[in-house]
Amino acid sequence: MEWNLRLAAARRGIWTATDLRTRLAAHGLAVSAGKMSKWWSGRPASVKLGDLDALCAVLGCPVDELLVPERTSRPRLTPVPARHAR
């Protein structure tokens, strides 16, 4: 997945991690400086669903604006047909 937090924030006039962190705190989510740095600077290893919900609420965006499937050169896997019970 591609993490697009900075782009989503910029579309809403939020240009710094500090500004977003302040808005999240006003919404009831206290985010440590370290966690915010990981969210803002790159690709976090994980994001809690509650945190993702708060980010979407503060930014006024759907989840698919923050998390976008990466385009890869790998072929998509096709499902294997289910076997019928005998």
GULO-127017 format. One record per residue: residue number from 1; x, y, z of N, C-alpha, C, CB in turn. Coordinates in nm, 2 decimals, decimal comma. Glycine has a CB too. Layout:
<recs>
<rec i="NUM" n_xx="X" n_yy="Y" n_zz="Z" ca_xx="X" ca_yy="Y" ca_zz="Z" c_xx="X" c_yy="Y" c_zz="Z" cb_xx="X" cb_yy="Y" cb_zz="Z"/>
...
</recs>
This chain:
<recs>
<rec i="1" n_xx="0,08" n_yy="-0,12" n_zz="0,00" ca_xx="0,00" ca_yy="0,00" ca_zz="0,00" c_xx="0,09" c_yy="0,12" c_zz="0,00" cb_xx="-0,10" cb_yy="0,00" cb_zz="0,12"/>
<rec i="2" n_xx="0,04" n_yy="0,23" n_zz="-0,07" ca_xx="0,11" ca_yy="0,35" ca_zz="-0,07" c_xx="0,05" c_yy="0,44" c_zz="0,03" cb_xx="0,11" cb_yy="0,42" cb_zz="-0,21"/>
<rec i="3" n_xx="0,13" n_yy="0,51" n_zz="0,12" ca_xx="0,08" ca_yy="0,60" ca_zz="0,22" c_xx="0,08" c_yy="0,74" c_zz="0,18" cb_xx="0,17" cb_yy="0,58" cb_zz="0,35"/>
<rec i="4" n_xx="-0,03" n_yy="0,80" n_zz="0,17" ca_xx="-0,04" ca_yy="0,94" ca_zz="0,11" c_xx="-0,09" c_yy="1,04" c_zz="0,21" cb_xx="-0,14" cb_yy="0,93" cb_zz="0,00"/>
<rec i="5" n_xx="-0,04" n_yy="1,04" n_zz="0,33" ca_xx="-0,08" ca_yy="1,13" ca_zz="0,43" c_xx="-0,05" c_yy="1,27" c_zz="0,40" cb_xx="-0,02" cb_yy="1,09" cb_zz="0,57"/>
<rec i="6" n_xx="0,08" n_yy="1,30" n_zz="0,36" ca_xx="0,12" ca_yy="1,43" ca_zz="0,33" c_xx="0,04" c_yy="1,50" c_zz="0,21" cb_xx="0,27" cb_yy="1,44" cb_zz="0,30"/>
<rec i="7" n_xx="0,01" n_yy="1,42" n_zz="0,11" ca_xx="-0,06" ca_yy="1,47" ca_zz="0,00" c_xx="-0,21" c_yy="1,50" c_zz="0,04" cb_xx="-0,07" cb_yy="1,37" cb_zz="-0,12"/>
<rec i="8" n_xx="-0,27" n_yy="1,41" n_zz="0,12" ca_xx="-0,41" ca_yy="1,44" ca_zz="0,16" c_xx="-0,41" c_yy="1,56" c_zz="0,25" cb_xx="-0,46" cb_yy="1,31" cb_zz="0,24"/>
<rec i="9" n_xx="-0,31" n_yy="1,58" n_zz="0,34" ca_xx="-0,31" ca_yy="1,69" ca_zz="0,43" c_xx="-0,29" c_yy="1,82" c_zz="0,35" cb_xx="-0,20" cb_yy="1,68" cb_zz="0,53"/>
<rec i="10" n_xx="-0,20" n_yy="1,82" n_zz="0,25" ca_xx="-0,17" ca_yy="1,93" ca_zz="0,17" c_xx="-0,29" c_yy="1,98" c_zz="0,09" cb_xx="-0,05" cb_yy="1,91" cb_zz="0,07"/>
<rec i="11" n_xx="-0,37" n_yy="1,88" n_zz="0,04" ca_xx="-0,49" ca_yy="1,92" ca_zz="-0,03" c_xx="-0,59" c_yy="2,00" c_zz="0,06" cb_xx="-0,56" cb_yy="1,79" cb_zz="-0,08"/>
<rec i="12" n_xx="-0,57" n_yy="1,99" n_zz="0,19" ca_xx="-0,66" ca_yy="2,06" ca_zz="0,28" c_xx="-0,59" c_yy="2,17" c_zz="0,35" cb_xx="-0,71" cb_yy="1,96" cb_zz="0,39"/>
<rec i="13" n_xx="-0,47" n_yy="2,21" n_zz="0,30" ca_xx="-0,40" ca_yy="2,33" ca_zz="0,35" c_xx="-0,32" c_yy="2,30" c_zz="0,48" cb_xx="-0,50" cb_yy="2,44" cb_zz="0,38"/>
<rec i="14" n_xx="-0,30" n_yy="2,18" n_zz="0,51" ca_xx="-0,22" ca_yy="2,14" ca_zz="0,63" c_xx="-0,08" c_yy="2,11" c_zz="0,58" cb_xx="-0,28" cb_yy="2,02" cb_zz="0,70"/>
<rec i="15" n_xx="0,02" n_yy="2,19" n_zz="0,61" ca_xx="0,15" ca_yy="2,18" ca_zz="0,55" c_xx="0,26" c_yy="2,13" c_zz="0,65" cb_xx="0,19" cb_yy="2,32" cb_zz="0,50"/>
<rec i="16" n_xx="0,22" n_yy="2,12" n_zz="0,78" ca_xx="0,32" ca_yy="2,06" ca_zz="0,87" c_xx="0,26" c_yy="1,95" c_zz="0,96" cb_xx="0,37" cb_yy="2,18" cb_zz="0,96"/>
<rec i="17" n_xx="0,35" n_yy="1,87" n_zz="1,00" ca_xx="0,31" ca_yy="1,76" ca_zz="1,09" c_xx="0,26" c_yy="1,82" c_zz="1,22" cb_xx="0,43" cb_yy="1,66" cb_zz="1,12"/>
<rec i="18" n_xx="0,32" n_yy="1,93" n_zz="1,27" ca_xx="0,27" ca_yy="1,99" ca_zz="1,39" c_xx="0,13" c_yy="2,04" c_zz="1,38" cb_xx="0,36" cb_yy="2,11" cb_zz="1,43"/>
<rec i="19" n_xx="0,09" n_yy="2,09" n_zz="1,27" ca_xx="-0,04" ca_yy="2,14" ca_zz="1,25" c_xx="-0,14" c_yy="2,02" c_zz="1,25" cb_xx="-0,06" cb_yy="2,21" cb_zz="1,12"/>
<rec i="20" n_xx="-0,11" n_yy="1,91" n_zz="1,18" ca_xx="-0,19" ca_yy="1,79" ca_zz="1,18" c_xx="-0,20" c_yy="1,73" c_zz="1,32" cb_xx="-0,14" cb_yy="1,69" cb_zz="1,08"/>
<rec i="21" n_xx="-0,09" n_yy="1,73" n_zz="1,39" ca_xx="-0,09" ca_yy="1,67" ca_zz="1,53" c_xx="-0,18" c_yy="1,75" c_zz="1,62" cb_xx="0,06" cb_yy="1,67" cb_zz="1,58"/>
<rec i="22" n_xx="-0,18" n_yy="1,88" n_zz="1,61" ca_xx="-0,26" ca_yy="1,97" ca_zz="1,69" c_xx="-0,41" c_yy="1,95" c_zz="1,66" cb_xx="-0,23" cb_yy="2,12" cb_zz="1,66"/>
<rec i="23" n_xx="-0,44" n_yy="1,93" n_zz="1,53" ca_xx="-0,58" ca_yy="1,90" ca_zz="1,49" c_xx="-0,63" c_yy="1,77" c_zz="1,54" cb_xx="-0,59" cb_yy="1,91" cb_zz="1,34"/>
<rec i="24" n_xx="-0,54" n_yy="1,67" n_zz="1,54" ca_xx="-0,57" ca_yy="1,54" ca_zz="1,59" c_xx="-0,60" c_yy="1,54" c_zz="1,74" cb_xx="-0,46" cb_yy="1,43" cb_zz="1,56"/>
<rec i="25" n_xx="-0,51" n_yy="1,62" n_zz="1,81" ca_xx="-0,53" ca_yy="1,63" ca_zz="1,96" c_xx="-0,67" c_yy="1,70" c_zz="1,99" cb_xx="-0,42" cb_yy="1,72" cb_zz="2,02"/>
<rec i="26" n_xx="-0,71" n_yy="1,80" n_zz="1,91" ca_xx="-0,83" ca_yy="1,86" ca_zz="1,93" c_xx="-0,95" c_yy="1,76" c_zz="1,90" cb_xx="-0,85" cb_yy="1,98" cb_zz="1,84"/>
<rec i="27" n_xx="-0,92" n_yy="1,66" n_zz="1,82" ca_xx="-1,02" ca_yy="1,56" ca_zz="1,79" c_xx="-1,02" c_yy="1,45" c_zz="1,89" cb_xx="-1,00" cb_yy="1,50" cb_zz="1,65"/>
<rec i="28" n_xx="-0,93" n_yy="1,45" n_zz="1,98" ca_xx="-0,92" ca_yy="1,35" ca_zz="2,09" c_xx="-0,81" c_yy="1,25" c_zz="2,07" cb_xx="-1,05" cb_yy="1,29" cb_zz="2,10"/>
<rec i="29" n_xx="-0,73" n_yy="1,26" n_zz="1,97" ca_xx="-0,62" ca_yy="1,16" ca_zz="1,95" c_xx="-0,49" c_yy="1,23" c_zz="1,98" cb_xx="-0,63" cb_yy="1,11" cb_zz="1,80"/>
<rec i="30" n_xx="-0,42" n_yy="1,19" n_zz="2,08" ca_xx="-0,29" ca_yy="1,24" ca_zz="2,12" c_xx="-0,19" c_yy="1,15" c_zz="2,05" cb_xx="-0,27" cb_yy="1,24" cb_zz="2,28"/>
<rec i="31" n_xx="-0,11" n_yy="1,21" n_zz="1,96" ca_xx="-0,01" ca_yy="1,13" ca_zz="1,89" c_xx="0,13" c_yy="1,18" c_zz="1,93" cb_xx="-0,03" cb_yy="1,15" cb_zz="1,73"/>
<rec i="32" n_xx="0,22" n_yy="1,09" n_zz="1,96" ca_xx="0,35" ca_yy="1,12" ca_zz="2,00" c_xx="0,43" c_yy="1,18" c_zz="1,89" cb_xx="0,43" cb_yy="1,00" cb_zz="2,06"/>
<rec i="33" n_xx="0,53" n_yy="1,26" n_zz="1,92" ca_xx="0,61" ca_yy="1,32" ca_zz="1,81" c_xx="0,67" c_yy="1,22" c_zz="1,73" cb_xx="0,72" cb_yy="1,42" cb_zz="1,88"/>
<rec i="34" n_xx="0,72" n_yy="1,11" n_zz="1,79" ca_xx="0,78" ca_yy="1,00" ca_zz="1,71" c_xx="0,69" c_yy="0,94" c_zz="1,61" cb_xx="0,84" cb_yy="0,90" cb_zz="1,80"/>
<rec i="35" n_xx="0,57" n_yy="0,91" n_zz="1,66" ca_xx="0,47" ca_yy="0,84" ca_zz="1,57" c_xx="0,43" c_yy="0,94" c_zz="1,46" cb_xx="0,34" cb_yy="0,80" cb_zz="1,65"/>
<rec i="36" n_xx="0,41" n_yy="1,06" n_zz="1,49" ca_xx="0,37" ca_yy="1,16" ca_zz="1,39" c_xx="0,48" c_yy="1,17" c_zz="1,29" cb_xx="0,34" cb_yy="1,30" cb_zz="1,45"/>
<rec i="37" n_xx="0,61" n_yy="1,17" n_zz="1,33" ca_xx="0,72" ca_yy="1,18" ca_zz="1,24" c_xx="0,72" c_yy="1,06" c_zz="1,14" cb_xx="0,85" cb_yy="1,18" cb_zz="1,31"/>
<rec i="38" n_xx="0,69" n_yy="0,94" n_zz="1,19" ca_xx="0,68" ca_yy="0,82" ca_zz="1,10" c_xx="0,57" c_yy="0,84" c_zz="1,00" cb_xx="0,67" cb_yy="0,70" cb_zz="1,19"/>
<rec i="39" n_xx="0,45" n_yy="0,88" n_zz="1,05" ca_xx="0,34" ca_yy="0,90" ca_zz="0,96" c_xx="0,37" c_yy="1,00" c_zz="0,86" cb_xx="0,21" cb_yy="0,94" cb_zz="1,04"/>
<rec i="40" n_xx="0,43" n_yy="1,11" n_zz="0,90" ca_xx="0,45" ca_yy="1,23" ca_zz="0,81" c_xx="0,56" c_yy="1,21" c_zz="0,71" cb_xx="0,47" cb_yy="1,35" cb_zz="0,89"/>
<rec i="41" n_xx="0,67" n_yy="1,14" n_zz="0,76" ca_xx="0,79" ca_yy="1,13" ca_zz="0,68" c_xx="0,80" c_yy="1,01" c_zz="0,58" cb_xx="0,91" cb_yy="1,13" cb_zz="0,77"/>
<rec i="42" n_xx="0,72" n_yy="0,92" n_zz="0,60" ca_xx="0,73" ca_yy="0,80" ca_zz="0,51" c_xx="0,62" c_yy="0,71" c_zz="0,52" cb_xx="0,86" cb_yy="0,73" cb_zz="0,55"/>
<rec i="43" n_xx="0,66" n_yy="0,58" n_zz="0,53" ca_xx="0,56" ca_yy="0,47" ca_zz="0,52" c_xx="0,56" c_yy="0,40" c_zz="0,65" cb_xx="0,60" cb_yy="0,38" cb_zz="0,40"/>
<rec i="44" n_xx="0,46" n_yy="0,42" n_zz="0,73" ca_xx="0,46" ca_yy="0,35" ca_zz="0,86" c_xx="0,44" c_yy="0,20" c_zz="0,85" cb_xx="0,35" cb_yy="0,41" cb_zz="0,95"/>
<rec i="45" n_xx="0,50" n_yy="0,13" n_zz="0,93" ca_xx="0,49" ca_yy="-0,02" ca_zz="0,93" c_xx="0,34" c_yy="-0,06" c_zz="0,96" cb_xx="0,58" cb_yy="-0,08" cb_zz="1,03"/>
<rec i="46" n_xx="0,28" n_yy="0,02" n_zz="1,04" ca_xx="0,14" ca_yy="-0,02" ca_zz="1,08" c_xx="0,07" c_yy="0,11" c_zz="1,12" cb_xx="0,13" cb_yy="-0,13" cb_zz="1,19"/>
<rec i="47" n_xx="-0,06" n_yy="0,11" n_zz="1,11" ca_xx="-0,15" ca_yy="0,22" ca_zz="1,16" c_xx="-0,27" c_yy="0,15" c_zz="1,22" cb_xx="-0,19" cb_yy="0,32" cb_zz="1,04"/>
<rec i="48" n_xx="-0,30" n_yy="0,19" n_zz="1,34" ca_xx="-0,42" ca_yy="0,13" ca_zz="1,41" c_xx="-0,54" c_yy="0,18" c_zz="1,34" cb_xx="-0,42" cb_yy="0,17" cb_zz="1,56"/>
<rec i="49" n_xx="-0,65" n_yy="0,10" n_zz="1,34" ca_xx="-0,77" ca_yy="0,14" ca_zz="1,27" c_xx="-0,83" c_yy="0,26" c_zz="1,34" cb_xx="-0,87" cb_yy="0,02" cb_zz="1,28"/>
<rec i="50" n_xx="-0,82" n_yy="0,27" n_zz="1,47" ca_xx="-0,88" ca_yy="0,39" ca_zz="1,54" c_xx="-0,80" c_yy="0,52" c_zz="1,50" cb_xx="-0,87" cb_yy="0,37" cb_zz="1,69"/>
<rec i="51" n_xx="-0,67" n_yy="0,51" n_zz="1,48" ca_xx="-0,59" ca_yy="0,62" ca_zz="1,44" c_xx="-0,62" c_yy="0,66" c_zz="1,29" cb_xx="-0,44" cb_yy="0,59" cb_zz="1,45"/>
<rec i="52" n_xx="-0,64" n_yy="0,56" n_zz="1,21" ca_xx="-0,68" ca_yy="0,58" ca_zz="1,07" c_xx="-0,82" c_yy="0,65" c_zz="1,06" cb_xx="-0,68" cb_yy="0,45" cb_zz="0,99"/>
<rec i="53" n_xx="-0,91" n_yy="0,61" n_zz="1,15" ca_xx="-1,04" ca_yy="0,67" ca_zz="1,15" c_xx="-1,03" c_yy="0,82" c_zz="1,19" cb_xx="-1,13" cb_yy="0,59" cb_zz="1,25"/>
<rec i="54" n_xx="-0,95" n_yy="0,85" n_zz="1,29" ca_xx="-0,93" ca_yy="0,98" ca_zz="1,34" c_xx="-0,86" c_yy="1,07" c_zz="1,23" cb_xx="-0,84" cb_yy="0,99" cb_zz="1,46"/>
<rec i="55" n_xx="-0,76" n_yy="1,01" n_zz="1,16" ca_xx="-0,70" ca_yy="1,09" ca_zz="1,05" c_xx="-0,80" c_yy="1,12" c_zz="0,94" cb_xx="-0,58" cb_yy="1,00" cb_zz="0,99"/>
<rec i="56" n_xx="-0,88" n_yy="1,03" n_zz="0,91" ca_xx="-0,99" ca_yy="1,05" ca_zz="0,80" c_xx="-1,09" c_yy="1,15" c_zz="0,85" cb_xx="-1,06" cb_yy="0,92" cb_zz="0,77"/>
<rec i="57" n_xx="-1,12" n_yy="1,15" n_zz="0,98" ca_xx="-1,22" ca_yy="1,24" ca_zz="1,03" c_xx="-1,16" c_yy="1,39" c_zz="1,03" cb_xx="-1,26" cb_yy="1,21" cb_zz="1,17"/>
<rec i="58" n_xx="-1,04" n_yy="1,40" n_zz="1,07" ca_xx="-0,98" ca_yy="1,53" ca_zz="1,08" c_xx="-0,95" c_yy="1,59" c_zz="0,94" cb_xx="-0,84" cb_yy="1,52" cb_zz="1,16"/>
<rec i="59" n_xx="-0,91" n_yy="1,50" n_zz="0,85" ca_xx="-0,88" ca_yy="1,55" ca_zz="0,71" c_xx="-1,01" c_yy="1,55" c_zz="0,62" cb_xx="-0,78" cb_yy="1,45" cb_zz="0,65"/>
<rec i="60" n_xx="-1,11" n_yy="1,49" n_zz="0,67" ca_xx="-1,24" ca_yy="1,49" ca_zz="0,59" c_xx="-1,22" c_yy="1,41" c_zz="0,46" cb_xx="-1,28" cb_yy="1,63" cb_zz="0,56"/>
<rec i="61" n_xx="-1,15" n_yy="1,29" n_zz="0,47" ca_xx="-1,12" ca_yy="1,22" ca_zz="0,35" c_xx="-1,16" c_yy="1,07" c_zz="0,37" cb_xx="-0,97" cb_yy="1,23" cb_zz="0,31"/>
<rec i="62" n_xx="-1,18" n_yy="1,00" n_zz="0,27" ca_xx="-1,20" ca_yy="0,85" ca_zz="0,28" c_xx="-1,07" c_yy="0,78" c_zz="0,30" cb_xx="-1,27" cb_yy="0,80" cb_zz="0,15"/>
<rec i="63" n_xx="-1,07" n_yy="0,66" n_zz="0,35" ca_xx="-0,95" ca_yy="0,58" ca_zz="0,37" c_xx="-0,87" c_yy="0,56" c_zz="0,25" cb_xx="-0,99" cb_yy="0,44" cb_zz="0,43"/>
<rec i="64" n_xx="-0,94" n_yy="0,55" n_zz="0,13" ca_xx="-0,87" ca_yy="0,52" ca_zz="0,01" c_xx="-0,79" c_yy="0,64" c_zz="-0,04" cb_xx="-0,96" cb_yy="0,47" cb_zz="-0,10"/>
<rec i="65" n_xx="-0,80" n_yy="0,75" n_zz="0,02" ca_xx="-0,72" ca_yy="0,87" ca_zz="-0,01" c_xx="-0,58" c_yy="0,86" c_zz="0,06" cb_xx="-0,79" cb_yy="1,00" cb_zz="0,02"/>
<rec i="66" n_xx="-0,59" n_yy="0,79" n_zz="0,18" ca_xx="-0,46" ca_yy="0,78" ca_zz="0,26" c_xx="-0,39" c_yy="0,65" c_zz="0,22" cb_xx="-0,50" cb_yy="0,77" cb_zz="0,40"/>
<rec i="67" n_xx="-0,46" n_yy="0,55" n_zz="0,19" ca_xx="-0,40" ca_yy="0,42" ca_zz="0,16" c_xx="-0,44" c_yy="0,38" c_zz="0,01" cb_xx="-0,45" cb_yy="0,31" cb_zz="0,26"/>
<rec i="68" n_xx="-0,35" n_yy="0,38" n_zz="-0,07" ca_xx="-0,37" ca_yy="0,35" ca_zz="-0,21" c_xx="-0,29" c_yy="0,23" c_zz="-0,25" cb_xx="-0,33" cb_yy="0,47" cb_zz="-0,30"/>
<rec i="69" n_xx="-0,35" n_yy="0,13" n_zz="-0,32" ca_xx="-0,27" ca_yy="0,01" ca_zz="-0,36" c_xx="-0,16" c_yy="0,05" c_zz="-0,45" cb_xx="-0,37" cb_yy="-0,09" cb_zz="-0,43"/>
<rec i="70" n_xx="-0,04" n_yy="0,00" n_zz="-0,43" ca_xx="0,07" ca_yy="0,03" ca_zz="-0,52" c_xx="0,06" c_yy="-0,05" c_zz="-0,65" cb_xx="0,20" cb_yy="-0,01" cb_zz="-0,45"/>
<rec i="71" n_xx="0,09" n_yy="0,01" n_zz="-0,75" ca_xx="0,10" ca_yy="-0,06" ca_zz="-0,88" c_xx="0,23" c_yy="-0,13" c_zz="-0,89" cb_xx="0,08" cb_yy="0,04" cb_zz="-1,00"/>
<rec i="72" n_xx="0,23" n_yy="-0,26" n_zz="-0,92" ca_xx="0,35" ca_yy="-0,33" ca_zz="-0,93" c_xx="0,35" c_yy="-0,41" c_zz="-1,06" cb_xx="0,36" cb_yy="-0,43" cb_zz="-0,81"/>
<rec i="73" n_xx="0,46" n_yy="-0,46" n_zz="-1,09" ca_xx="0,47" ca_yy="-0,53" ca_zz="-1,22" c_xx="0,44" c_yy="-0,68" c_zz="-1,20" cb_xx="0,62" cb_yy="-0,52" cb_zz="-1,27"/>
<rec i="74" n_xx="0,41" n_yy="-0,72" n_zz="-1,07" ca_xx="0,38" ca_yy="-0,86" ca_zz="-1,04" c_xx="0,24" c_yy="-0,89" c_zz="-1,09" cb_xx="0,39" cb_yy="-0,89" cb_zz="-0,89"/>
<rec i="75" n_xx="0,22" n_yy="-1,00" n_zz="-1,15" ca_xx="0,08" ca_yy="-1,03" ca_zz="-1,20" c_xx="-0,01" c_yy="-1,06" c_zz="-1,08" cb_xx="0,08" cb_yy="-1,16" cb_zz="-1,29"/>
<rec i="76" n_xx="-0,14" n_yy="-1,03" n_zz="-1,10" ca_xx="-0,24" ca_yy="-1,06" ca_zz="-0,99" c_xx="-0,26" c_yy="-1,21" c_zz="-0,98" cb_xx="-0,37" cb_yy="-0,98" cb_zz="-1,02"/>
<rec i="77" n_xx="-0,28" n_yy="-1,25" n_zz="-0,86" ca_xx="-0,31" ca_yy="-1,39" ca_zz="-0,84" c_xx="-0,45" c_yy="-1,42" c_zz="-0,87" cb_xx="-0,27" cb_yy="-1,44" cb_zz="-0,69"/>
<rec i="78" n_xx="-0,48" n_yy="-1,53" n_zz="-0,94" ca_xx="-0,62" ca_yy="-1,56" ca_zz="-0,97" c_xx="-0,66" c_yy="-1,67" c_zz="-0,87" cb_xx="-0,63" cb_yy="-1,62" cb_zz="-1,12"/>
<rec i="79" n_xx="-0,78" n_yy="-1,66" n_zz="-0,82" ca_xx="-0,83" ca_yy="-1,75" ca_zz="-0,72" c_xx="-0,84" c_yy="-1,89" c_zz="-0,78" cb_xx="-0,97" cb_yy="-1,71" cb_zz="-0,67"/>
<rec i="80" n_xx="-0,82" n_yy="-1,99" n_zz="-0,70" ca_xx="-0,83" ca_yy="-2,13" ca_zz="-0,73" c_xx="-0,97" c_yy="-2,17" c_zz="-0,71" cb_xx="-0,73" cb_yy="-2,22" cb_zz="-0,65"/>
<rec i="81" n_xx="-1,04" n_yy="-2,23" n_zz="-0,81" ca_xx="-1,18" ca_yy="-2,27" ca_zz="-0,80" c_xx="-1,19" c_yy="-2,37" c_zz="-0,68" cb_xx="-1,23" cb_yy="-2,34" cb_zz="-0,92"/>
<rec i="82" n_xx="-1,30" n_yy="-2,35" n_zz="-0,61" ca_xx="-1,33" ca_yy="-2,43" ca_zz="-0,49" c_xx="-1,36" c_yy="-2,57" c_zz="-0,53" cb_xx="-1,44" cb_yy="-2,38" cb_zz="-0,40"/>
<rec i="83" n_xx="-1,31" n_yy="-2,67" n_zz="-0,46" ca_xx="-1,35" ca_yy="-2,81" ca_zz="-0,49" c_xx="-1,48" c_yy="-2,84" c_zz="-0,43" cb_xx="-1,24" cb_yy="-2,91" cb_zz="-0,43"/>
<rec i="84" n_xx="-1,56" n_yy="-2,92" n_zz="-0,50" ca_xx="-1,69" ca_yy="-2,96" ca_zz="-0,46" c_xx="-1,67" c_yy="-3,08" c_zz="-0,36" cb_xx="-1,78" cb_yy="-3,00" cb_zz="-0,58"/>
<rec i="85" n_xx="-1,75" n_yy="-3,08" n_zz="-0,25" ca_xx="-1,74" ca_yy="-3,19" ca_zz="-0,16" c_xx="-1,80" c_yy="-3,31" c_zz="-0,22" cb_xx="-1,82" cb_yy="-3,15" cb_zz="-0,03"/>
<rec i="86" n_xx="-1,74" n_yy="-3,43" n_zz="-0,19" ca_xx="-1,80" ca_yy="-3,55" ca_zz="-0,25" c_xx="-1,87" c_yy="-3,63" c_zz="-0,14" cb_xx="-1,68" cb_yy="-3,64" cb_zz="-0,30"/>
</recs>
